[in-house]
Amino acid sequence: MGLEVTPEAIEVLRRSLELTDLSGNTGGGVRLRGSKGLGGGFDVQIEFAEGPQAGEISLSKDGINVYVDPSVTELYPDAVVTVEPQHETIVIRPSSSPNE
């Protein structure tokens, strides 16, 4: 899996985790979970997590734990977790996106 997390995304995730009760939990982090959208598409949900679930891929970047559901890596084998600057929203996109 070639998942990259940008420094901007790490900073937004860090600030968000500081607002939760997971900030002192060494296993606490962020989960990227796939779900079917209402229109039949595929959405990636980002949620806080106490730790990884069975089958998830775990990675740590600059002290932030990221747990990735296998359905996400199937759809985005090489992905970038970054920030949409206008609204400071976390997004995931293929790393080959022309807007990088």
C-alpha positions in Angstrom: 0.0 0.0 0.0 1.4 3.4 -0.9 -0.6 5.7 1.4 1.0 9.1 1.9 -0.2 11.6 4.5 0.8 15.2 3.9 2.3 17.4 6.6 -0.8 19.6 6.4 -3.1 16.7 7.0 -1.0 15.5 9.9 -1.4 19.0 11.5 -5.2 19.1 11.1 -5.5 15.5 12.4 -3.2 16.4 15.4 -5.3 19.4 16.3 -8.5 17.4 15.9 -7.2 14.6 18.1 -6.2 17.1 20.8 -9.9 17.9 21.1 -10.9 14.3 21.9 -10.3 12.1 24.9 -8.0 10.0 22.6 -5.1 12.5 22.7 -3.5 10.8 25.7 -4.1 7.3 24.3 -1.0 5.9 22.7 -3.1 3.7 20.4 -5.6 6.5 19.6 -5.7 7.7 16.1 -7.7 8.2 12.9 -9.5 5.5 10.9 -10.1 5.7 7.1 -13.1 3.5 6.5 -14.9 2.8 3.2 -18.6 2.9 2.8 -21.1 2.8 0.0 -22.6 6.2 -0.7 -26.3 6.9 -1.3 -25.8 7.3 -5.0 -24.0 3.9 -5.2 -20.5 5.4 -5.2 -17.8 4.8 -2.6 -17.1 7.2 0.2 -14.2 7.3 2.6 -15.2 8.2 6.1 -12.6 9.6 8.5 -13.3 8.9 12.2 -11.4 8.9 15.5 -10.4 5.4 16.8 -9.0 4.0 20.0 -6.9 1.5 18.0 -6.9 -0.7 14.9 -9.6 -3.2 14.1 -8.8 -6.7 12.7 -7.6 -6.6 9.1 -6.8 -2.8 9.1 -3.5 -1.5 8.0 -1.8 0.6 10.6 0.7 3.3 10.0 2.2 6.1 12.1 3.3 9.4 10.7 4.8 12.1 13.0 3.1 10.6 16.0 -0.3 10.3 14.4 -1.7 6.7 14.1 -3.7 6.1 10.9 -5.8 2.9 10.6 -6.9 2.1 7.0 -9.8 -0.3 6.2 -8.8 -2.8 3.4 -11.7 -1.5 1.2 -10.0 1.9 1.0 -6.7 0.4 -0.2 -8.5 -1.7 -2.8 -10.0 1.4 -4.3 -7.0 3.7 -3.7 -3.9 1.4 -3.8 -1.7 4.5 -3.9 -3.4 7.4 -2.2 -2.7 10.8 -0.6 -4.4 12.0 2.5 -4.3 15.7 2.4 -6.2 18.9 3.2 -8.7 20.7 1.0 -7.4 24.2 1.8 -10.6 26.2 1.4 -12.4 24.4 4.3 -9.4 22.7 5.9 -11.1 19.4 5.3 -9.3 16.1 5.2 -9.6 14.3 1.8 -8.1 11.2 0.3 -7.4 11.0 -3.4 -5.3 8.9 -5.8 -1.7 9.9 -5.7 -1.7 10.3 -9.5 -4.2 13.2 -9.2 -3.4 16.0 -11.7 -4.2 18.6 -8.9 -1.3 17.6 -6.7 
